[in-house]
C-alpha cells in the first residue's frame, strides 16, 4: 500500500482498538520500523493527528484533546497520483485566474496537498512549473467585481451592475446571474436582465461596479439558458441561427479535422482529401476571425453573405499591405 493508504490504516486501527502497539502496526502495515516511525511523525507534525505514545500500555492512541471531539485526516482518500493531478490543476487554475481571486481562497487547500505529498514549497513549485499555460490577448478584469459576481452566481442573489458597452455607453442594470463563462482568455456573465426582460451576456471587463443585492436571483432552467445563449458560434449569442459550410484544402484538413468548432457541427472528408465543415452561427464576427487564420486554405461555400464578408476582409487585408510597406521603408 502507498503512504496515503498507510495513514488511513493507522487512523482506522487506533479508532477501532483505542490503543495499538508498535508491533501490531508493523504487522498490519508490512513496513520497516523506520518507515512506521516516519509515518507516525508525519501524521502528528504535518497533518495534526493527535496521536501519542502511551507508555503504560506500550501503544499508540489518540490524545486527550481528541476525546469528545473529532479528527479527520485531510484528503486521506487521495493517493500520490491523485495529489499530483491536483497540483497540476492548481497550475491550470492559475492560468485562468490571473487576478488571483479564486486561488487566494483555495491556497490553504493546496498548501495541505503539498504537505500530504511530503515535499517542501520549493519542490512543490518545481512540480507546478512542469505545467505551463500560454495565453495571449487576455482581457483584464477588476478583481473585486469578479469576486462579487462569482459569489452572486453561487449564492443565487441578484446584482446591481454599472456596465460599459464596447461603444462606450454606460448603463445601470439589475440582473439575476445564471453562470460564469470563460472564453478565449476572457470572462463573461450570463444573466437575466430585469430591465430588458431577457437573457444577456456581459463581459466582466465591462463591469465597472457590481453590488450583490439581498433579493434572490430569478432562476432559469439551464436548458433554456443553453438554448438561448449557446446556439451561436463562440461567445456571440442571440438572433437567428444560420449554417456555414466551409471546405478546407487537404494540407489544412489533417489539422482542422481534429478541432471542434461547435458542438453541433457536422463534418466529413471529401474524396479529394478536402474537409467539409458545417456549423451554426448567429453573428459572423468571431467566425470571420477564425476563418482569417486559414486564409488561402479555406473556401466559404455558404451562405452567400458570409462568403462576401470573408472576401471583403481579405480585400481589406491586401489593401493595407502598401501602407505597411511605406512605413517600413
FENZIQUI-V471717 format. One record per residue. N is the residue number from 1. PHI is phi in radians with two decimals (NA if undefined). D_LAST is the distance of its C-alpha to the last C-alpha in whole Angstrom. Layout:
N_PHI_D_LAST + N_PHI_D_LAST
//
This chain:
1_NA_70 + 2_-1.43_67 + 3_-1.11_67 + 4_-1.07_66 + 5_-1.14_69 + 6_-1.14_71 + 7_-0.99_71 + 8_-1.09_72 + 9_-1.12_75 + 10_-1.04_76 + 11_-1.09_76 + 12_-1.15_78 + 13_-1.14_80 + 14_-1.20_81 + 15_-1.07_81 + 16_-1.29_83 + 17_-1.83_86 + 18_1.48_85 + 19_-2.58_85 + 20_-2.24_84 + 21_-1.28_85 + 22_-1.06_83 + 23_-1.13_84 + 24_-1.17_84 + 25_-1.14_80 + 26_-1.04_80 + 27_-1.17_82 + 28_-1.24_80 + 29_-1.60_77 + 30_1.01_77 + 31_-2.26_75 + 32_-1.37_76 + 33_-0.99_77 + 34_-1.13_74 + 35_-1.14_72 + 36_-1.12_74 + 37_-1.08_74 + 38_-1.12_71 + 39_-1.11_71 + 40_-1.12_73 + 41_-1.13_71 + 42_-1.15_68 + 43_-1.05_70 + 44_-1.29_71 + 45_-1.51_69 + 46_-1.82_65 + 47_-1.94_67 + 48_1.00_69 + 49_-1.29_72 + 50_-1.39_76 + 51_-1.56_77 + 52_-2.42_80 + 53_-1.55_82 + 54_-1.88_86 + 55_-1.13_88 + 56_-1.18_91 + 57_-1.92_90 + 58_0.95_88 + 59_-2.65_85 + 60_-1.91_82 + 61_-2.53_82 + 62_-1.40_80 + 63_-1.29_81 + 64_-1.05_83 + 65_-1.16_80 + 66_-1.50_79 + 67_-1.15_82 + 68_1.48_83 + 69_-1.97_79 + 70_-2.55_76 + 71_-2.26_74 + 72_-2.25_71 + 73_-1.22_69 + 74_-1.25_65 + 75_1.21_64 + 76_-1.14_66 + 77_-1.45_66 + 78_-1.65_62 + 79_-1.59_62 + 80_-1.11_60 + 81_-1.11_57 + 82_-1.20_57 + 83_-1.15_57 + 84_-1.08_54 + 85_-1.12_52 + 86_-1.18_53 + 87_-1.17_51 + 88_-1.11_48 + 89_-1.08_48 + 90_-1.04_48 + 91_-1.20_45 + 92_-1.14_44 + 93_-1.11_45 + 94_-1.08_43 + 95_-1.20_40 + 96_-1.59_41 + 97_-1.76_42 + 98_-1.16_39 + 99_-1.46_41 + 100_1.31_44 + 101_-1.18_47 + 102_-1.24_49 + 103_-1.04_48 + 104_-1.07_50 + 105_-1.40_53 + 106_-1.60_53 + 107_-0.98_53 + 108_-0.99_56 + 109_-1.15_57 + 110_-1.21_54 + 111_-1.11_56 + 112_-1.16_59 + 113_-1.08_57 + 114_-1.04_56 + 115_-1.13_60 + 116_-1.15_61 + 117_-1.35_59 + 118_1.34_60 + 119_-2.05_57 + 120_-1.48_56 + 121_-1.10_53 + 122_-1.09_51 + 123_-1.15_52 + 124_-1.12_51 + 125_-1.12_47 + 126_-1.10_47 + 127_-1.10_48 + 128_-1.18_46 + 129_-1.22_43 + 130_-1.35_43 + 131_-2.14_42 + 132_-2.33_39 + 133_-1.90_37 + 134_-1.81_33 + 135_-2.22_32 + 136_-2.22_29 + 137_0.95_29 + 138_-1.24_32 + 139_-1.84_33 + 140_-1.36_35 + 141_-2.16_39 + 142_-1.37_41 + 143_-1.00_44 + 144_-1.10_47 + 145_-1.13_46 + 146_-1.04_46 + 147_-1.15_49 + 148_-1.13_51 + 149_-1.11_50 + 150_-1.06_51 + 151_-1.14_54 + 152_-1.15_55 + 153_-1.10_54 + 154_-1.24_56 + 155_-1.45_59 + 156_1.04_59 + 157_-2.07_58 + 158_-1.32_57 + 159_-2.19_54 + 160_-1.78_53 + 161_-2.06_49 + 162_-1.89_47 + 163_-2.12_44 + 164_-1.91_40 + 165_-1.34_39 + 166_-1.04_35 + 167_-1.26_35 + 168_1.83_36 + 169_-1.19_40 + 170_-1.96_43 + 171_-2.38_46 + 172_-1.79_49 + 173_-2.37_51 + 174_-1.98_54 + 175_-2.30_53 + 176_-1.85_55 + 177_-1.15_53 + 178_-2.00_53 + 179_-2.86_51 + 180_-1.71_47 + 181_-2.24_45 + 182_-1.94_42 + 183_-2.54_39 + 184_0.88_35 + 185_1.15_36 + 186_-2.43_37 + 187_-1.89_41 + 188_-2.36_42 + 189_-2.01_46 + 190_-1.60_48 + 191_-2.61_51 + 192_-1.55_53 + 193_-1.57_52 + 194_-1.35_55 + 195_-1.33_54 + 196_-1.59_52 + 197_0.99_55 + 198_-2.83_53 + 199_-1.33_51 + 200_-2.41_47 + 201_-2.01_45 + 202_-1.91_43 + 203_-1.29_40 + 204_-1.15_41 + 205_-1.29_38 + 206_-1.62_39 + 207_-1.47_43 + 208_-1.49_43 + 209_-2.72_47 + 210_-2.43_49 + 211_-2.23_53 + 212_-1.41_55 + 213_-1.71_58 + 214_-1.34_62 + 215_-1.18_62 + 216_-1.24_62 + 217_-1.23_59 + 218_-1.31_60 + 219_-1.46_60 + 220_-2.15_59 + 221_-1.08_59 + 222_-1.08_56 + 223_-1.08_57 + 224_-1.19_56 + 225_-1.10_53 + 226_-1.17_52 + 227_-1.13_52 + 228_-1.46_51 + 229_-1.88_48 + 230_-1.86_47 + 231_-1.49_47 + 232_-1.47_43 + 233_-1.70_40 + 234_1.22_39 + 235_-1.54_40 + 236_-1.39_40 + 237_-2.36_44 + 238_1.53_46 + 239_1.78_46 + 240_-1.58_47 + 241_-1.15_46 + 242_-2.16_44 + 243_-2.01_44 + 244_-1.70_41 + 245_-2.07_41 + 246_-2.14_38 + 247_-2.24_38 + 248_-1.76_36 + 249_-1.15_35 + 250_-0.96_37 + 251_-1.16_34 + 252_-1.66_34 + 253_-1.05_38 + 254_-1.03_39 + 255_-1.58_37 + 256_-1.16_37 + 257_-1.13_41 + 258_-1.57_41 + 259_-1.70_40 + 260_-1.80_42 + 261_-1.53_40 + 262_-2.77_43 + 263_-1.03_47 + 264_-1.73_48 + 265_-1.23_46 + 266_-2.21_47 + 267_-2.62_45 + 268_-2.86_46 + 269_-1.47_45 + 270_-1.54_45 + 271_-0.98_47 + 272_-1.55_43 + 273_1.63_42 + 274_-1.33_40 + 275_-2.13_41 + 276_-1.74_42 + 277_-2.20_42 + 278_-2.13_43 + 279_-2.66_43 + 280_-1.45_44 + 281_-2.64_42 + 282_-1.94_42 + 283_-2.00_39 + 284_-1.52_36 + 285_-0.99_33 + 286_-1.30_33 + 287_-1.11_34 + 288_-1.11_31 + 289_-1.04_29 + 290_-1.28_31 + 291_-1.15_30 + 292_-1.13_27 + 293_-1.14_27 + 294_-1.96_28 + 295_-0.96_26 + 296_1.55_27 + 297_-2.04_30 + 298_-2.34_32 + 299_-1.99_34 + 300_-1.54_35 + 301_-1.45_39 + 302_-2.75_40 + 303_-1.39_41 + 304_-1.10_39 + 305_-1.16_37 + 306_-1.25_36 + 307_-1.06_34 + 308_-1.15_33 + 309_-1.14_31 + 310_-1.15_30 + 311_-1.10_29 + 312_-1.13_27 + 313_-1.08_25 + 314_-1.14_24 + 315_-1.14_23 + 316_-1.11_21 + 317_-1.13_19 + 318_-1.17_18 + 319_-1.12_17 + 320_-1.40_15 + 321_-1.08_13 + 322_-1.02_11 + 323_-1.09_10 + 324_-1.14_9 + 325_-1.14_6 + 326_-1.08_5 + 327_-1.23_6 + 328_-1.48_4 + 329_-1.55_0
//
